[in-house]
């Protein structure tokens, strides 16, 4: 299922046999979550931390399919653009650029398929959630599936707070 409303892109990804993905909680991209003309890593870090998704790192996006079974993840693009594939090798490639946020539910595979030379993101996870790295390898499941089903929903949207779009879309 796919929906797009103004600046919000919503995608559901089902289990593809290798990657569990998350048929219950959708991937969300909010375009221009921060003003594209004045976006900075510090602005994302402040917003994420204030809204209980503490900023954990600055970098890029790995160019191999992976997912997290113990945490949801937010990416705030503060420079350049990326084309990222979600849902595994047969998933969907979407573009995000400076000012956008990508909210990835636990279990959803993500992979960098191409980027601008200046692409950079701030990453974070809901308070209290410890991330792990999973690669869709044999033996990860059913443990990963059990982890994913136990990951708590966040108490707040990472940029817009307790009444932000995430709270309605993950209700």
OpenMM code with the backbone's topology and positions (N, CA, C; nanometers):
from openmm import Vec3, app, unit

residues = "UNK UNK UNK UNK UNK UNK UNK UNK UNK UNK UNK UNK UNK UNK UNK UNK UNK UNK UNK UNK UNK UNK UNK UNK UNK UNK UNK UNK UNK UNK UNK UNK UNK UNK UNK UNK UNK UNK UNK UNK UNK UNK UNK UNK UNK UNK UNK UNK UNK UNK UNK UNK UNK UNK UNK UNK UNK UNK UNK UNK UNK UNK UNK UNK UNK UNK UNK UNK UNK UNK UNK UNK UNK UNK UNK UNK UNK UNK UNK UNK UNK UNK UNK UNK UNK UNK UNK UNK UNK UNK UNK UNK UNK UNK UNK UNK UNK UNK UNK UNK UNK UNK UNK UNK UNK UNK UNK UNK UNK UNK UNK UNK UNK UNK UNK UNK UNK UNK UNK UNK UNK UNK UNK UNK UNK UNK UNK UNK UNK UNK UNK UNK UNK UNK UNK UNK UNK UNK UNK UNK UNK UNK UNK UNK UNK UNK UNK UNK UNK UNK UNK UNK UNK UNK UNK UNK UNK UNK UNK UNK UNK UNK UNK UNK UNK UNK UNK UNK UNK UNK UNK".split()
positions = [
    Vec3(0.0850, -0.1178, 0.0000),
    Vec3(0.0000, 0.0000, 0.0000),
    Vec3(0.0891, 0.1233, 0.0000),
    Vec3(0.0519, 0.2229, -0.0774),
    Vec3(0.1301, 0.3451, -0.0864),
    Vec3(0.0350, 0.4641, -0.0831),
    Vec3(0.0717, 0.5648, -0.0079),
    Vec3(-0.0055, 0.6886, -0.0068),
    Vec3(0.0909, 0.8051, -0.0075),
    Vec3(0.0433, 0.9158, -0.0608),
    Vec3(0.1219, 1.0386, -0.0576),
    Vec3(0.0251, 1.1535, -0.0307),
    Vec3(0.0538, 1.2308, 0.0720),
    Vec3(-0.0256, 1.3477, 0.1058),
    Vec3(0.0684, 1.4642, 0.1209),
    Vec3(0.0491, 1.5670, 0.0420),
    Vec3(0.1332, 1.6861, 0.0406),
    Vec3(0.2799, 1.6492, 0.0556),
    Vec3(0.3367, 1.6679, 0.1736),
    Vec3(0.4798, 1.6422, 0.1906),
    Vec3(0.5090, 1.5138, 0.2684),
    Vec3(0.4123, 1.4228, 0.2761),
    Vec3(0.4323, 1.2984, 0.3506),
    Vec3(0.4163, 1.1790, 0.2573),
    Vec3(0.5204, 1.0968, 0.2520),
    Vec3(0.5190, 0.9736, 0.1722),
    Vec3(0.5129, 0.8570, 0.2699),
    Vec3(0.4190, 0.7655, 0.2466),
    Vec3(0.3964, 0.6522, 0.3358),
    Vec3(0.4045, 0.5238, 0.2535),
    Vec3(0.4853, 0.4291, 0.3007),
    Vec3(0.4999, 0.3010, 0.2317),
    Vec3(0.5005, 0.1866, 0.3322),
    Vec3(0.4257, 0.0812, 0.3006),
    Vec3(0.4265, -0.0422, 0.3786),
    Vec3(0.5086, -0.1458, 0.3041),
    Vec3(0.5875, -0.2231, 0.3783),
    Vec3(0.6680, -0.3280, 0.3184),
    Vec3(0.6448, -0.4585, 0.3943),
    Vec3(0.6049, -0.5616, 0.3204),
    Vec3(0.5801, -0.6921, 0.3805),
    Vec3(0.7051, -0.7791, 0.3723),
    Vec3(0.7054, -0.8807, 0.4506),
    Vec3(0.8131, -0.9797, 0.4546),
    Vec3(0.8405, -1.0300, 0.3124),
    Vec3(0.9666, -1.0269, 0.2721),
    Vec3(1.0010, -1.0761, 0.1381),
    Vec3(1.0710, -1.2116, 0.1439),
    Vec3(1.0707, -1.2740, 0.2620),
    Vec3(1.1356, -1.4023, 0.2792),
    Vec3(1.2768, -1.3895, 0.3334),
    Vec3(1.3449, -1.2839, 0.2967),
    Vec3(1.4803, -1.2581, 0.3479),
    Vec3(1.4778, -1.1491, 0.4535),
    Vec3(1.4052, -1.0411, 0.4234),
    Vec3(1.3933, -0.9290, 0.5159),
    Vec3(1.2517, -0.9271, 0.5728),
    Vec3(1.2389, -0.9173, 0.7058),
    Vec3(1.1058, -0.9207, 0.7661),
    Vec3(1.0212, -0.7994, 0.7303),
    Vec3(1.0858, -0.6842, 0.7153),
    Vec3(1.0154, -0.5586, 0.6923),
    Vec3(0.9129, -0.5367, 0.8020),
    Vec3(0.8049, -0.4648, 0.7733),
    Vec3(0.7083, -0.4363, 0.8791),
    Vec3(0.5736, -0.4068, 0.8139),
    Vec3(0.4858, -0.5044, 0.8127),
    Vec3(0.3557, -0.4892, 0.7489),
    Vec3(0.2587, -0.4062, 0.8330),
    Vec3(0.2943, -0.3800, 0.9590),
    Vec3(0.2066, -0.3058, 1.0494),
    Vec3(0.2372, -0.1569, 1.0515),
    Vec3(0.3667, -0.1221, 1.0599),
    Vec3(0.4071, 0.0186, 1.0672),
    Vec3(0.4720, 0.0601, 0.9359),
    Vec3(0.4276, 0.1714, 0.8777),
    Vec3(0.4841, 0.2133, 0.7499),
    Vec3(0.6130, 0.2940, 0.7639),
    Vec3(0.6934, 0.2874, 0.6584),
    Vec3(0.8044, 0.3798, 0.6397),
    Vec3(0.7418, 0.5157, 0.6089),
    Vec3(0.8008, 0.6211, 0.6613),
    Vec3(0.7481, 0.7558, 0.6371),
    Vec3(0.8630, 0.8465, 0.5949),
    Vec3(0.8411, 0.9196, 0.4873),
    Vec3(0.9338, 1.0262, 0.4491),
    Vec3(0.8550, 1.1565, 0.4562),
    Vec3(0.9056, 1.2502, 0.5348),
    Vec3(0.8445, 1.3834, 0.5408),
    Vec3(0.9406, 1.4767, 0.4695),
    Vec3(0.8963, 1.5252, 0.3531),
    Vec3(0.9814, 1.6145, 0.2754),
    Vec3(0.9755, 1.7543, 0.3354),
    Vec3(1.0891, 1.8203, 0.3330),
    Vec3(1.1011, 1.9556, 0.3872),
    Vec3(1.0506, 1.9633, 0.5318),
    Vec3(1.0846, 1.8623, 0.6119),
    Vec3(1.0503, 1.8657, 0.7549),
    Vec3(1.1185, 1.9850, 0.8207),
    Vec3(1.2386, 2.0164, 0.7741),
    Vec3(1.3081, 2.1400, 0.8108),
    Vec3(1.3273, 2.2207, 0.6835),
    Vec3(1.3291, 2.3500, 0.6971),
    Vec3(1.3458, 2.4403, 0.5828),
    Vec3(1.4729, 2.4052, 0.5063),
    Vec3(1.4580, 2.3740, 0.3791),
    Vec3(1.5712, 2.3310, 0.2957),
    Vec3(1.6799, 2.4377, 0.2851),
    Vec3(1.6436, 2.5642, 0.2987),
    Vec3(1.7430, 2.6711, 0.2814),
    Vec3(1.8283, 2.6952, 0.4053),
    Vec3(1.7833, 2.6445, 0.5202),
    Vec3(1.8602, 2.6698, 0.6434),
    Vec3(1.8820, 2.5435, 0.7264),
    Vec3(1.8717, 2.4270, 0.6636),
    Vec3(1.8874, 2.3014, 0.7362),
    Vec3(2.0332, 2.2837, 0.7800),
    Vec3(2.0500, 2.2220, 0.8959),
    Vec3(2.1845, 2.1938, 0.9474),
    Vec3(2.1770, 2.0682, 1.0321),
    Vec3(2.2903, 2.0026, 1.0529),
    Vec3(2.2861, 1.8848, 1.1406),
    Vec3(2.2421, 1.9214, 1.2826),
    Vec3(2.2857, 2.0377, 1.3288),
    Vec3(2.2497, 2.0800, 1.4641),
    Vec3(2.0985, 2.0968, 1.4808),
    Vec3(2.0306, 2.1468, 1.3779),
    Vec3(1.8844, 2.1628, 1.3872),
    Vec3(1.8153, 2.0276, 1.3989),
    Vec3(1.8600, 1.9288, 1.3197),
    Vec3(1.8037, 1.7945, 1.3337),
    Vec3(1.8356, 1.7372, 1.4707),
    Vec3(1.9589, 1.7517, 1.5155),
    Vec3(1.9979, 1.6970, 1.6459),
    Vec3(1.9139, 1.7566, 1.7586),
    Vec3(1.8902, 1.8873, 1.7542),
    Vec3(1.8066, 1.9514, 1.8575),
    Vec3(1.6642, 1.8978, 1.8524),
    Vec3(1.6068, 1.8933, 1.7319),
    Vec3(1.4681, 1.8460, 1.7184),
    Vec3(1.4546, 1.7016, 1.7635),
    Vec3(1.5439, 1.6149, 1.7175),
    Vec3(1.5366, 1.4739, 1.7540),
    Vec3(1.5490, 1.4558, 1.9054),
    Vec3(1.6478, 1.5197, 1.9638),
    Vec3(1.6724, 1.5043, 2.1065),
    Vec3(1.5561, 1.5611, 2.1881),
    Vec3(1.5069, 1.6770, 2.1488),
    Vec3(1.3940, 1.7389, 2.2190),
    Vec3(1.2694, 1.6500, 2.2140),
    Vec3(1.2540, 1.5733, 2.1065),
    Vec3(1.1345, 1.4912, 2.0872),
    Vec3(1.1559, 1.3435, 2.1205),
    Vec3(1.2597, 1.3157, 2.2015),
    Vec3(1.2855, 1.1826, 2.2569),
    Vec3(1.3301, 1.0805, 2.1526),
    Vec3(1.4001, 1.1277, 2.0479),
    Vec3(1.4708, 1.0430, 1.9513),
    Vec3(1.6155, 1.0920, 1.9513),
    Vec3(1.6902, 1.0713, 2.0586),
    Vec3(1.8231, 1.1325, 2.0691),
    Vec3(1.9106, 1.1062, 1.9456),
    Vec3(1.9673, 1.2126, 1.8941),
    Vec3(2.0594, 1.2004, 1.7815),
    Vec3(2.1769, 1.1138, 1.8248),
    Vec3(2.2114, 1.0140, 1.7411),
    Vec3(2.3155, 0.9184, 1.7787),
    Vec3(2.4404, 0.9278, 1.6915),
    Vec3(2.4276, 0.9797, 1.5695),
    Vec3(2.5425, 0.9825, 1.4805),
    Vec3(2.5175, 1.0751, 1.3609),
    Vec3(2.6263, 1.1111, 1.2960),
    Vec3(2.6246, 1.1822, 1.1673),
    Vec3(2.7074, 1.0987, 1.0700),
    Vec3(2.6575, 1.0812, 0.9498),
    Vec3(2.7318, 1.0067, 0.8492),
    Vec3(2.6493, 1.0005, 0.7226),
    Vec3(2.6442, 0.8813, 0.6614),
    Vec3(2.5683, 0.8587, 0.5399),
    Vec3(2.4739, 0.7419, 0.5607),
    Vec3(2.4499, 0.6660, 0.4542),
    Vec3(2.3635, 0.5480, 0.4606),
    Vec3(2.4392, 0.4339, 0.3943),
    Vec3(2.4472, 0.3204, 0.4612),
    Vec3(2.5200, 0.2059, 0.4080),
    Vec3(2.4682, 0.1648, 0.2708),
    Vec3(2.5597, 0.1168, 0.1861),
    Vec3(2.5233, 0.0757, 0.0508),
    Vec3(2.4983, -0.0754, 0.0422),
    Vec3(2.4489, -0.1337, 0.1507),
    Vec3(2.4059, -0.2738, 0.1520),
    Vec3(2.2754, -0.2809, 0.2308),
    Vec3(2.1917, -0.3772, 0.1937),
    Vec3(2.0628, -0.3927, 0.2606),
    Vec3(2.0848, -0.4380, 0.4047),
    Vec3(2.0189, -0.3697, 0.4956),
    Vec3(2.0264, -0.4032, 0.6375),
    Vec3(1.9003, -0.3526, 0.7051),
    Vec3(1.8795, -0.3977, 0.8277),
    Vec3(1.7655, -0.3504, 0.9067),
    Vec3(1.8011, -0.3597, 1.0537),
    Vec3(1.7134, -0.3046, 1.1352),
    Vec3(1.7308, -0.3075, 1.2799),
    Vec3(1.6110, -0.3810, 1.3400),
    Vec3(1.6373, -0.4790, 1.4251),
    Vec3(1.5270, -0.5554, 1.4841),
    Vec3(1.4906, -0.5068, 1.6237),
    Vec3(1.5751, -0.4195, 1.6807),
    Vec3(1.5534, -0.3748, 1.8189),
    Vec3(1.5113, -0.2287, 1.8305),
    Vec3(1.5053, -0.1578, 1.7179),
    Vec3(1.4751, -0.0145, 1.7256),
    Vec3(1.4205, 0.0381, 1.5936),
    Vec3(1.3395, 0.1415, 1.6044),
    Vec3(1.3011, 0.2217, 1.4897),
    Vec3(1.4163, 0.3201, 1.4663),
    Vec3(1.4206, 0.3826, 1.3488),
    Vec3(1.5301, 0.4740, 1.3178),
    Vec3(1.4761, 0.5966, 1.2448),
    Vec3(1.5370, 0.7108, 1.2716),
    Vec3(1.5071, 0.8314, 1.1958),
    Vec3(1.6362, 0.8803, 1.1314),
    Vec3(1.6256, 0.9250, 1.0076),
    Vec3(1.7372, 0.9859, 0.9356),
    Vec3(1.6952, 1.1271, 0.8961),
    Vec3(1.7760, 1.2244, 0.9308),
    Vec3(1.7514, 1.3631, 0.8915),
    Vec3(1.8568, 1.4033, 0.7897),
    Vec3(1.8147, 1.4261, 0.6660),
    Vec3(1.9095, 1.4617, 0.5601),
    Vec3(1.9436, 1.6094, 0.5740),
    Vec3(2.0697, 1.6387, 0.6023),
    Vec3(2.1096, 1.7787, 0.6194),
    Vec3(2.1944, 1.8310, 0.5046),
    Vec3(2.2327, 1.7432, 0.4124),
    Vec3(2.3116, 1.7884, 0.2980),
    Vec3(2.2926, 1.6906, 0.1825),
    Vec3(2.2746, 1.7438, 0.0614),
    Vec3(2.2678, 1.6612, -0.0574),
    Vec3(2.1398, 1.5807, -0.0700),
    Vec3(2.1512, 1.4689, -0.1397),
    Vec3(2.0373, 1.3798, -0.1628),
    Vec3(2.0848, 1.2342, -0.1675),
    Vec3(1.9877, 1.1434, -0.1479),
    Vec3(2.0139, 0.9995, -0.1553),
    Vec3(1.8951, 0.9320, -0.2233),
    Vec3(1.9245, 0.8282, -0.2994),
    Vec3(1.8224, 0.7364, -0.3489),
    Vec3(1.8396, 0.6096, -0.2669),
    Vec3(1.7395, 0.5787, -0.1862),
    Vec3(1.7469, 0.4647, -0.0958),
    Vec3(1.6417, 0.3618, -0.1330),
    Vec3(1.6824, 0.2356, -0.1293),
    Vec3(1.5907, 0.1251, -0.1545),
    Vec3(1.5410, 0.0737, -0.0197),
    Vec3(1.4111, 0.0620, -0.0066),
    Vec3(1.3481, 0.0138, 0.1155),
    Vec3(1.2737, -0.1158, 0.0861),
    Vec3(1.2737, -0.2080, 0.1815),
    Vec3(1.1980, -0.3315, 0.1667),
    Vec3(1.2750, -0.4471, 0.1088),
    Vec3(1.4055, -0.4329, 0.0871),
    Vec3(1.4871, -0.5395, 0.0309),
    Vec3(1.5151, -0.5161, -0.1161),
    Vec3(1.5918, -0.6052, -0.1791),
    Vec3(1.6328, -0.5857, -0.3181),
    Vec3(1.5168, -0.5673, -0.4166),
    Vec3(1.4011, -0.6227, -0.3857),
    Vec3(1.2840, -0.6058, -0.4731),
    Vec3(1.1900, -0.4976, -0.4222),
    Vec3(1.2386, -0.4161, -0.3289),
    Vec3(1.1559, -0.3113, -0.2691),
    Vec3(1.1416, -0.1901, -0.3597),
    Vec3(1.1294, -0.0746, -0.2982),
    Vec3(1.1073, 0.0501, -0.3719),
    Vec3(1.2194, 0.1491, -0.3413),
    Vec3(1.2680, 0.2158, -0.4461),
    Vec3(1.3701, 0.3182, -0.4302),
    Vec3(1.3031, 0.4551, -0.4271),
    Vec3(1.3348, 0.5311, -0.3234),
    Vec3(1.2788, 0.6644, -0.3034),
    Vec3(1.3931, 0.7631, -0.2840),
    Vec3(1.3698, 0.8867, -0.3229),
    Vec3(1.4721, 0.9899, -0.3091),
    Vec3(1.4390, 1.0800, -0.1905),
    Vec3(1.5418, 1.1154, -0.1153),
    Vec3(1.5283, 1.2122, -0.0060),
    Vec3(1.6396, 1.3142, -0.0223),
    Vec3(1.6108, 1.4377, 0.0169),
    Vec3(1.7111, 1.5434, 0.0035),
    Vec3(1.7127, 1.6315, 0.1266),
    Vec3(1.8056, 1.7241, 0.1285),
    Vec3(1.8255, 1.8096, 0.2452),
    Vec3(1.6928, 1.8649, 0.2957),
    Vec3(1.6728, 1.8522, 0.4268),
    Vec3(1.5508, 1.8977, 0.4918),
    Vec3(1.4506, 1.7869, 0.5173),
    Vec3(1.4662, 1.6725, 0.4490),
    Vec3(1.3731, 1.5601, 0.4630),
    Vec3(1.4109, 1.4732, 0.5826),
    Vec3(1.3093, 1.4060, 0.6391),
    Vec3(1.3359, 1.3014, 0.7364),
    Vec3(1.2774, 1.1705, 0.6841),
    Vec3(1.3446, 1.0632, 0.7191),
    Vec3(1.2996, 0.9285, 0.6852),
    Vec3(1.2822, 0.8545, 0.8171),
    Vec3(1.1629, 0.8047, 0.8430),
    Vec3(1.1357, 0.7298, 0.9651),
    Vec3(1.1185, 0.5836, 0.9244),
    Vec3(1.2092, 0.4996, 0.9732),
    Vec3(1.2158, 0.3599, 0.9321),
    Vec3(1.1729, 0.2716, 1.0491),
    Vec3(1.0604, 0.2017, 1.0354),
    Vec3(1.0198, 0.1135, 1.1447),
    Vec3(1.1128, -0.0062, 1.1580),
    Vec3(1.1214, -0.0593, 1.2769),
    Vec3(1.2022, -0.1791, 1.3012),
    Vec3(1.1655, -0.2856, 1.1982),
    Vec3(1.2683, -0.3494, 1.1425),
    Vec3(1.2488, -0.4579, 1.0477),
    Vec3(1.2568, -0.4192, 0.9019),
    Vec3(1.2406, -0.2901, 0.8704),
    Vec3(1.2388, -0.2485, 0.7296),
    Vec3(1.3816, -0.2328, 0.6780),
    Vec3(1.4114, -0.3074, 0.5734),
    Vec3(1.5424, -0.3033, 0.5098),
    Vec3(1.5622, -0.1699, 0.4398),
    Vec3(1.6862, -0.1200, 0.4461),
    Vec3(1.7201, 0.0041, 0.3759),
    Vec3(1.8622, -0.0042, 0.3230),
    Vec3(1.8850, 0.0631, 0.2088),
    Vec3(2.0128, 0.0531, 0.1385),
    Vec3(2.0320, 0.1754, 0.0486),
    Vec3(2.1505, 0.2326, 0.0522),
    Vec3(2.1866, 0.3460, -0.0334),
    Vec3(2.2097, 0.2946, -0.1751),
    Vec3(2.1332, 0.3472, -0.2711),
    Vec3(2.1464, 0.3070, -0.4106),
    Vec3(2.2146, 0.4144, -0.4946),
    Vec3(2.2478, 0.5257, -0.4333),
    Vec3(2.3144, 0.6353, -0.5034),
    Vec3(2.2930, 0.7638, -0.4268),
    Vec3(2.3910, 0.8529, -0.4342),
    Vec3(2.3833, 0.9761, -0.3563),
    Vec3(2.4638, 1.0861, -0.4231),
    Vec3(2.4363, 1.2086, -0.3810),
    Vec3(2.5190, 1.3209, -0.4229),
    Vec3(2.6492, 1.3168, -0.3438),
    Vec3(2.7509, 1.3825, -0.3942),
    Vec3(2.8812, 1.3840, -0.3269),
    Vec3(2.8743, 1.4430, -0.1866),
    Vec3(2.7773, 1.5317, -0.1637),
    Vec3(2.7690, 1.5991, -0.0343),
    Vec3(2.6608, 1.5414, 0.0569),
    Vec3(2.6080, 1.4227, 0.0250),
    Vec3(2.5017, 1.3624, 0.1061),
    Vec3(2.5491, 1.3328, 0.2480),
    Vec3(2.4704, 1.3788, 0.3462),
    Vec3(2.4968, 1.3518, 0.4875),
    Vec3(2.3643, 1.3490, 0.5642),
    Vec3(2.3602, 1.2642, 0.6681),
    Vec3(2.2424, 1.2543, 0.7530),
    Vec3(2.2807, 1.2531, 0.9002),
    Vec3(2.1835, 1.2875, 0.9831),
    Vec3(2.1878, 1.2652, 1.1272),
    Vec3(2.0945, 1.1481, 1.1526),
    Vec3(2.1389, 1.0510, 1.2314),
    Vec3(2.0555, 0.9368, 1.2651),
    Vec3(2.0223, 0.9342, 1.4126),
    Vec3(1.9063, 0.8795, 1.4443),
    Vec3(1.8656, 0.8666, 1.5826),
    Vec3(1.7642, 0.7545, 1.6000),
    Vec3(1.7401, 0.7205, 1.7267),
    Vec3(1.6505, 0.6119, 1.7637),
    Vec3(1.5677, 0.6592, 1.8823),
    Vec3(1.4444, 0.6088, 1.8980),
    Vec3(1.3651, 0.6507, 2.0137),
    Vec3(1.4383, 0.6238, 2.1451),
    Vec3(1.4186, 0.7126, 2.2400),
    Vec3(1.4823, 0.6989, 2.3714),
    Vec3(1.4561, 0.5596, 2.4277),
    Vec3(1.5625, 0.4976, 2.4768),
    Vec3(1.5519, 0.3666, 2.5386),
    Vec3(1.5657, 0.2496, 2.4431),
    Vec3(1.5690, 0.2757, 2.3125),
    Vec3(1.5844, 0.1666, 2.2155),
    Vec3(1.7302, 0.1563, 2.1719),
    Vec3(1.7837, 0.0364, 2.1795),
    Vec3(1.9217, 0.0096, 2.1393),
    Vec3(1.9198, -0.0586, 2.0026),
    Vec3(1.9852, -0.0012, 1.9065),
    Vec3(1.9823, -0.0553, 1.7710),
    Vec3(2.0781, -0.1738, 1.7563),
    Vec3(2.0502, -0.2544, 1.6583),
    Vec3(2.1360, -0.3654, 1.6197),
    Vec3(2.1484, -0.3626, 1.4670),
    Vec3(2.2351, -0.4448, 1.4125),
    Vec3(2.2512, -0.4549, 1.2670),
    Vec3(2.2154, -0.5959, 1.2233),
    Vec3(2.1207, -0.6044, 1.1321),
    Vec3(2.0774, -0.7324, 1.0768),
    Vec3(2.0909, -0.7220, 0.9246),
    Vec3(2.1242, -0.8355, 0.8606),
    Vec3(2.1606, -0.8327, 0.7189),
    Vec3(2.0749, -0.9229, 0.6300),
    Vec3(1.9704, -0.9809, 0.6839),
    Vec3(1.8887, -1.0719, 0.6045),
    Vec3(1.9566, -1.2058, 0.5829),
    Vec3(2.0444, -1.2422, 0.6764),
    Vec3(2.1189, -1.3685, 0.6650),
    Vec3(2.0407, -1.4836, 0.7283),
    Vec3(2.0693, -1.6017, 0.6797),
    Vec3(2.0092, -1.7205, 0.7369),
    Vec3(2.0441, -1.7270, 0.8854),
    Vec3(1.9466, -1.7649, 0.9662),
    Vec3(1.9673, -1.7782, 1.1095),
    Vec3(1.9251, -1.6564, 1.1906),
    Vec3(1.9002, -1.5426, 1.1259),
    Vec3(1.8567, -1.4230, 1.2007),
    Vec3(1.7137, -1.4379, 1.2525),
    Vec3(1.6365, -1.5156, 1.1806),
    Vec3(1.4966, -1.5317, 1.2157),
    Vec3(1.4748, -1.6722, 1.2692),
    Vec3(1.3821, -1.6950, 1.3599),
    Vec3(1.2721, -1.6097, 1.4012),
    Vec3(1.3057, -1.5093, 1.5116),
    Vec3(1.4285, -1.5101, 1.5633),
    Vec3(1.4646, -1.4166, 1.6697),
    Vec3(1.4399, -1.2722, 1.6321),
    Vec3(1.4769, -1.2336, 1.5112),
    Vec3(1.4558, -1.0952, 1.4669),
    Vec3(1.3073, -1.0622, 1.4615),
    Vec3(1.2258, -1.1568, 1.4156),
    Vec3(1.0810, -1.1338, 1.4085),
    Vec3(1.0234, -1.1083, 1.5480),
    Vec3(1.0692, -1.1851, 1.6452),
    Vec3(1.0231, -1.1667, 1.7830),
    Vec3(1.0655, -1.0303, 1.8359),
    Vec3(1.1897, -0.9911, 1.8074),
    Vec3(1.2364, -0.8586, 1.8493),
    Vec3(1.1495, -0.7486, 1.7898),
    Vec3(1.1266, -0.7556, 1.6593),
    Vec3(1.0504, -0.6514, 1.5884),
    Vec3(0.9120, -0.6363, 1.6483),
    Vec3(0.8464, -0.7481, 1.6763),
    Vec3(0.7101, -0.7415, 1.7311),
    Vec3(0.7069, -0.6821, 1.8714),
    Vec3(0.8223, -0.6786, 1.9384),
    Vec3(0.8294, -0.6258, 2.0754),
    Vec3(0.8777, -0.4811, 2.0841),
    Vec3(0.9199, -0.4223, 1.9726),
    Vec3(0.9719, -0.2850, 1.9757),
    Vec3(0.8562, -0.1887, 2.0048),
    Vec3(0.8722, -0.1091, 2.1083),
    Vec3(0.7683, -0.0139, 2.1484),
    Vec3(0.7550, 0.0979, 2.0452),
    Vec3(0.6347, 0.1443, 2.0304),
    Vec3(0.6123, 0.2612, 1.9453),
    Vec3(0.6638, 0.3844, 2.0186),
    Vec3(0.7200, 0.4784, 1.9441),
    Vec3(0.7743, 0.5985, 2.0098),
    Vec3(0.6639, 0.6841, 2.0707),
    Vec3(0.7023, 0.7671, 2.1659),
    Vec3(0.6075, 0.8557, 2.2331),
    Vec3(0.5899, 0.9877, 2.1598),
    Vec3(0.6705, 1.0081, 2.0540),
    Vec3(0.6713, 1.1375, 1.9888),
    Vec3(0.7231, 1.1253, 1.8456),
    Vec3(0.6755, 1.2124, 1.7593),
    Vec3(0.7324, 1.2281, 1.6256),
    Vec3(0.8705, 1.2913, 1.6438),
    Vec3(0.9738, 1.2484, 1.5685),
    Vec3(1.1086, 1.2984, 1.5946),
    Vec3(1.1310, 1.4467, 1.5667),
    Vec3(1.0458, 1.5088, 1.4863),
    Vec3(1.0606, 1.6519, 1.4570),
    Vec3(0.9424, 1.7323, 1.5105),
    Vec3(0.8212, 1.6785, 1.4979),
    Vec3(0.7009, 1.7563, 1.5283),
    Vec3(0.6369, 1.7247, 1.6627),
    Vec3(0.7001, 1.6378, 1.7414),
    Vec3(0.6538, 1.6138, 1.8774),
    Vec3(0.5357, 1.5196, 1.8896),
    Vec3(0.4706, 1.5220, 2.0067),
    Vec3(0.3667, 1.4242, 2.0387),
    Vec3(0.2413, 1.4315, 1.9526),
    Vec3(0.2222, 1.5391, 1.8803),
    Vec3(0.1045, 1.5496, 1.7928),
    Vec3(0.1442, 1.5487, 1.6449),
    Vec3(0.2679, 1.5134, 1.6158),
    Vec3(0.3177, 1.5126, 1.4784),
    Vec3(0.2606, 1.4000, 1.3934),
    Vec3(0.2897, 1.4031, 1.2645),
    Vec3(0.2340, 1.3062, 1.1705),
    Vec3(0.2634, 1.1601, 1.2052),
    Vec3(0.3801, 1.1311, 1.2586),
    Vec3(0.4123, 0.9931, 1.2926),
    Vec3(0.3097, 0.9349, 1.3886),
    Vec3(0.2654, 1.0142, 1.4844),
    Vec3(0.1756, 0.9643, 1.5868),
    Vec3(0.0420, 0.9232, 1.5261),
    Vec3(-0.0021, 0.9923, 1.4230),
    Vec3(-0.1275, 0.9569, 1.3559),
    Vec3(-0.1067, 0.8353, 1.2649),
    Vec3(0.0068, 0.8328, 1.1952),
    Vec3(0.0313, 0.7262, 1.0979),
    Vec3(0.0693, 0.5930, 1.1633),
    Vec3(0.1236, 0.5970, 1.2833),
    Vec3(0.1596, 0.4746, 1.3551),
    Vec3(0.0600, 0.4451, 1.4669),
    Vec3(-0.0584, 0.5031, 1.4610),
    Vec3(-0.1613, 0.4830, 1.5635),
    Vec3(-0.2161, 0.3404, 1.5588),
] * unit.nanometer
topology = app.Topology()
chain = topology.addChain("A")
for resn in residues:
    res = topology.addResidue(resn, chain)
    for name in ("N", "CA", "C"):
        topology.addAtom(name, app.Element.getBySymbol(name[0]), res)
